[in-house]
Amino acid sequence: MAAFCIELRVRSQIVMPAVAPRLDVLLQEAMCRCWRDWETTHDLPLAFDEALGVYQCSQIVFGSGEQNPLYACDYTCPSRPQGLDRHLVRDPNTRPIEENKWPYLNRMTRYPAIRTPRALFYGNGDGERCAQLLTLLDGIGREYGRGSGGFKVAGVRADTTEGWRLRSVPAATDRASLPYQAVPAEERLLPRGPTVPVLRPRRILREGAR
Amino acid sequence: MSSLAYQRLFEATHELRATAKFRVSDPTTPGCAWCARPWEAVEEPGRAVRYQYESGMAINWVCTTCITPRLGSFEYFGTERMVGNTGKPAAGKLNMMSKTGAVVTTDNTLYVASMNAEKLARYQDGWLARQGRLLHTTPLELLLSLHADGRLGDISEGIVFIGAFIRQADRTMAALTASRDLSEIWTNTPGTPATTLDLAAAFAVRDWVHRYGHEKIATTQTLWKHILDATSKPVEAEATRPWVEKIKGAKELVKLLPGDPRERRALPGLLKTMGVS
């Protein structure tokens, strides 16, 4: 078990869900895909913190800086793939798909998204195995099945900054011990655990801003 | 999914459900069709409303909390309009008020803010207006005023801010989220999922503006152009140098900005709403 940092090259915009993507949740999904078993709670190649009752892994951290800033953008896609045949949809260049019509019409949905070249996940455990598992995922965040949040694992390096602490912890934890400005919320501490009160970092975390 | 937001809205709208006409029956589905919570987890377990937009369309079993924005009440709101040729009155509903939002405080009190003057005039005799909780203002101004005079309560206990109601109440209720920190106010605006406002940063920037005497440029392009440009495209350091030299305390301002570029974009609007200009 060693502290590691997985660096991702992000190739399309990320539509952030209400709860920021976290490494243990992504690995759980990857294990489910690996074994084609979505019923079992799999053992993850991460160290388990007995005191906090969580896996030692961080939520997504955007690797932004002066050279690679973080941008806000929109990710637009049709609300559903049905009815997109050429003879049903006019050329979007001349007449866009209606965005605000009746519910049974197809429409373009705009998602607020984040554009960044790099994203990081910190953890404590088998970094190489975690990186290998991440490659089984199509993307990160919402609408990953339609091309958003696409990524490639760029590398794994050792971490000396205890970056795995950038994650949600039980609400009873002392705020002063946390390396971030905590926000109270309710979410799952484990991939298949119950929803409980927690303290967590902001959803958008920048590497340089820590 | 956190159910605090649903609990707050449910507790704040007892009067509306008491005066509205709707039929409750036993559901035939595992959970609410709109908020996706199982029946054991909703505020009134086992009590559901059968909802169908029009005949021939899908039947939804909806919990009593989720159906609340669609409930019409003459006593709670008033008469919304006269229907077609029949001339029958239709009761006011939350989801039929455009340009309208709401705030539920920590003591479960619902305040409705609307810029829809026509509807406001019609609802003046309703219970909500008589309580002084139907106000002619924007939802954000309402939130700030409630925070300023302390009626909002301790935000760490959780409040609900709904930036805008739309006719499709299912979209409003699908992911209602409570806000527990000033630095992360969930807007709960359908169509813009998972959007937050950083009021803590806005207050910090307001103080910065007063400290350096930048009131005249507080919401202008002079102050915000480079910051807003940097949220969507690369900005050369050379290009920002004159700005840093011109604006007193510019480096301090940059440190106060929220990390989320979308929240940065919202800052000039927030300052304008706060009256800093």
Interface residues (C-beta under 8 A of the other chain):
Chain A: M16 P17 A18 E66 P69 L70 Y71 A72 C73 P103 R110 Y111 P112 I114 R142 Q181 V183 P184 A185 E186 E187 T195 R202 R203 I204 L205 R206 A209
Chain B: M1 S2 L4 Y53 S156 Q168 A175 T177 R180 D181 S183 E184 G191 T192 P193 A194 T195 T196 A230 T231 S232 K233 P234 A237 P258 G259 D260 P261 R262 E263 R264 R265
